[in-house]
Amino acid sequence: MAPLLTDPSRAAVFLDFDGTITTADVGQHLLNRLASPEWIELHDAYGRGEIDSRELLLDQWDLVRDPTDEAKLREVAREVPVDPGFERFVAAVRDAGAELTVVSDGFGFYVEEVCAPYDLPVLTNAIDFETGRLDFPNMDRCCPCSSCGVCKQAPIKDAKYAGKTTVLVGDGVSDRKAALLVDVLVAKDELASWCEVVGVPYHPFHTLDDARALLLGPDDVDRRGRRGSRVARAHGRARRSAGG
């Protein structure tokens, strides 16, 4: 199968975090472990379009029993595995010359921890652990909806204006608006189901190795599978160090 990106050097790839870089939703795992169960009702209301993501995140974060316990929150977040193909995906996209940005409308701190060893640009929300406050440094008040914690459409619009072929790899509700803008959509789980219902074209994937093969071709997967990845080893050392 021919790769979706014929000229990766002209591409801007946007990668979701929860359930895409990780094997499950880290935010939901945190809430399940450290918050009262009302968070589930809020999650369902968001899925039905009854509340926006900023309202969802603020109300869910208010349910966390101790939002200033940074050590515990990081410990629980680390329980969710990273997709084994993440390191290979990062290396391959960069080697191909494409821009890569992580976009996450979650609680932020765990996103930055995972991505820091790769020096990846990250657009996400932020927690002030001294006060327990959730902040939104990447919302876009100029966006017509202005309702997301992180506006995933804004960087896609900027990339399009710069003449880039835009790509989104994602899995969830927070990716829907961005999915309507990109040139190439790689989707799984809830996002893929939504695309089927509303008729948005997409390419299905299960793992980031699948996504890499779709974007860059299966030859890249075979080659990297044989030789391994130096960035994977560096990341493993960084995760172990961060975990104490």
BELRA-V154335 format. One record per pair of residues at least 4 apart in sequence whose ideal C-beta (glycine too) atoms are under 7 Angstrom apart, sorted by the first residue. I is the first residue (numbers start at 0). J is the second residue. Records with the same first field share a line. If there is no record, write none. Layout:
# BELRA-V154335
I = J, J
This chain:
# BELRA-V154335
0 = 217
2 = 214, 215, 216
3 = 183, 202, 213, 214
4 = 10, 164, 214, 215
7 = 95, 96, 97, 215
8 = 96, 97
9 = 163, 164
10 = 97, 163, 164, 166
11 = 97, 98, 158, 163, 165, 166
12 = 92, 97, 98, 99, 166, 168
13 = 100, 102, 151, 154, 155, 166, 167, 177
14 = 19, 20, 99, 101, 168
15 = 19, 102, 103, 168, 169, 170, 171, 174
16 = 20, 21, 101, 103, 105, 110
17 = 21, 24, 25, 26, 103, 105, 171
18 = 23, 24, 170, 171, 188
19 = 168, 169, 170
20 = 81, 82, 85, 113
21 = 25, 79, 80, 81, 82
22 = 79, 80, 82
23 = 28, 79
24 = 28
25 = 29, 76, 79, 105, 109
26 = 30, 105, 106
27 = 31
28 = 32, 75, 78, 79
29 = 33, 72, 75, 76, 106
30 = 34, 38, 59, 62
32 = 75
33 = 63, 64, 72, 75
34 = 38, 59, 62, 63, 64
35 = 62
37 = 41, 62
38 = 42, 59, 62
39 = 43
40 = 44
41 = 45, 50, 55, 58, 59
42 = 46
43 = 47
44 = 49, 50
45 = 50, 52, 55, 172
46 = 172
50 = 54, 55
51 = 55, 146, 147
52 = 56, 104, 146, 147, 148, 173
53 = 57, 135, 138, 146, 147, 148
54 = 58
55 = 59
56 = 60, 124, 133, 148
57 = 61, 133
60 = 66, 106, 133
66 = 131
67 = 128, 129, 131
68 = 72
69 = 73, 128
70 = 74
71 = 75
72 = 76
73 = 77, 109, 112
76 = 109
77 = 242
81 = 85, 113
82 = 206, 207
84 = 88, 206, 207, 208, 211
85 = 89, 207
86 = 90, 228, 230, 231, 234
87 = 91, 208, 211, 223, 228, 231
88 = 92, 207, 210, 211
89 = 93, 99, 117, 119, 230
90 = 94, 228, 230
91 = 95, 211, 215, 219, 223
92 = 97, 99
93 = 99
95 = 215
98 = 163
99 = 119
100 = 120, 122, 154
101 = 110, 114, 119, 120, 121
102 = 122, 149, 151, 154
103 = 110, 123, 149
104 = 124, 147, 148, 149, 151, 173
105 = 110, 123, 124
106 = 124, 126
107 = 111, 123, 124, 125, 126
108 = 112, 126
109 = 113
110 = 114, 121, 123
111 = 115, 121, 123
112 = 241
114 = 119, 121
116 = 233, 234, 237
117 = 230, 234
122 = 137, 149, 154
123 = 137, 149
124 = 133, 134, 135, 148, 149
125 = 134, 136
126 = 133
127 = 132, 134
135 = 148
137 = 149, 150
138 = 147, 148, 149, 150
139 = 145, 150, 153
140 = 145
142 = 150, 152, 153
151 = 155, 173, 174, 176, 177
152 = 156, 176, 177, 180
153 = 157
154 = 158
155 = 159, 165, 177, 180, 181
156 = 160, 180
157 = 161
158 = 163, 165
159 = 163, 165
164 = 182, 183
165 = 180, 181, 182
166 = 181, 182, 183, 185, 214
167 = 174, 177, 178, 181, 184
168 = 185, 210
169 = 174, 186, 190
170 = 174, 186, 187, 188, 189, 190
171 = 188, 189, 190
172 = 189
174 = 178, 190
175 = 190, 193
177 = 181
178 = 184, 186, 190, 194, 199
179 = 199
184 = 199, 200, 201, 202
185 = 201, 202, 204, 210, 213
186 = 190, 191, 194, 201, 203
187 = 191, 203, 204, 205
189 = 193
190 = 194
191 = 195, 201, 203
192 = 196
193 = 197
194 = 199, 201
202 = 213
204 = 209, 210, 213
205 = 209
207 = 211
208 = 212, 220
209 = 213
210 = 214
211 = 215, 219, 220
212 = 216, 217, 220
215 = 219
217 = 221
218 = 222
219 = 223
220 = 224
221 = 225
222 = 226
223 = 228
227 = 231
229 = 233
230 = 234
231 = 235
232 = 236
233 = 237
234 = 238
235 = 239
236 = 240
237 = 241
238 = 242
